Amino acid sequence: MENHHPCFSEQAHSRYARIHLPVARDCNLGCNYCERLIGGASYHSYRPAVCDRVVSPAEALSLVKVHSGMRELKVAGIAGPGEPLYNEETFETLELIRQSFPQLVLCLSTNGLLLSRSIPRLRDLGVSTVTATVNTIDTNT
């Protein structure tokens, strides 16, 4: 089967759409280099940790509903602006989307600190793609 995840397939990148849902407000780290921005002029930047505003799980579901008419929409992801696994809203959102849109690929990006204890829950919610970031104290390495 063809990979429908536009982040991991060159063919899918220009063919399928994804939606990032900014439901994770808080973070369990305080990295000096992290630029988590909510609102303001720079929220149009294409980075998961930058958003106009954090939305509730119900609002995230509404966003998916609005875009669900696009047959190209294949992926719903959560990547911030905070740490997804540190926010209960992440799990609530994933559950709502799984119930209403079982055909969508669910994914998230995490710093990985809470991943080992979250794996069973993510599996039960149908999350198929997890990206763990690699952090460093030196941005040149």
N, C-alpha and C positions, 0 to 999 in steps of 0.2 A: 504494500500500500504506500502511496505517495505521502511524504511528510508534509503535513499542512501547517506546520509551525514556522511562521515567517522569520523567526529569530535564528533558526537552525538549518534552514535550507535556502540555498541561493535561488532555486526555482520557485519556492513558496514565497520568498520575500517580496516579489513584485506581483504575485498572483492572489495572495490571501491577506486578509486584514486581521489585526489583533486590537484589543482594547485593554488599556491599562486602567485599573480601578484604584484610585487613591483613597483607600480606606484605613491604612495603617498610619496613625498619627505619631505614636511614640516609638522611641528606639531604646534598646538596651545597651547601647554604646554611645560614646561621645567623641567620635573620631575628629581630630583637628582638621582634616582635609575634607570632611563631608560637608556638602553644601545642600542641605535640605531646605528648600524654599517653598513656602506656601503663600500664594497670592503675589501681588506686585507685578511689576512690568516684565520680569524675567520668567514668568510661569509658562510662557510659550516655548521655552527651551525643550528640546526632545530628550529629556532624561527622566527616568521613573521617579526620582526623588524630588522632582520639581512639579508643582501642580498649582492650579488656581485656588483650589480649596480641597480639604479632606471631606469625603462624602460618607454618609451612613451606609450600612449594608442595603437598606431599602432603596436608597438613591442609586447605589451601584447597580442594583437589579434593574431599576428604571433606565439607566444609561444603556445597559445591554439590550433591553427591550426596544429602545429607540433605534439602536443600530442592528437589531436582529434581522431586519428586512434585507440587509446586505447579504447576498448569498456568499460573498467573499469572506464574511466574518467567521473565523475558525477558532480563534483563541481569546480567552479572557485571562488576564494576568494581574497579579498584585505584586508590586515591587516597591512600595513605599507610599508616602515619603519617609516613613519610619521603617522599623523592622517588622515585616508581616507576622512572623511567628510570635512576636511580643504583644500583639494586639488581637483580642478576641474577635474584633470586627472582621478580621481576615477570615476566620473560620465560619462566621455567620454568613459572610458574603459568598464564600465558596459553596456552602450548603444551599443557599437560595438559588444560585446560578445552576448548580447541579440539578436541582429539582425542576427548574423551569426550562433549562437549555442543556439537556444531557448530551447533545451532540457536540458541544463546544469542548475544546481542549482547555483544561485548567492548568495554569502554571503559576509559579511564584519565584521570586528572587529573595535570598536570605543571606545574612552574614554567617549563618550556620551554627551559631552558639546554642540555639534551642532545637536544632534539627533532629537530634537523636530521639528526644522525647516526643517530637511532633510527627514522626514518620507514620505511626499507626493511624493517627487521626487524618493525616493528609491522604493516605492510601484509601481510607474509608470514604473520604470525600471525592475520590476520583481524580486527584491531582496527578498528572502524568509527567510533568516536567518541573524540575526544581533546579535553579541555578544558585550555587553558593559562591559568594564573592570571596576573594582572597585579599585580606587587608595587610597593610604593612605600615611601619612607622616612618619609612623613607619612601617618598613618592617617586624616587628615581630608580627603585629596584623593581 
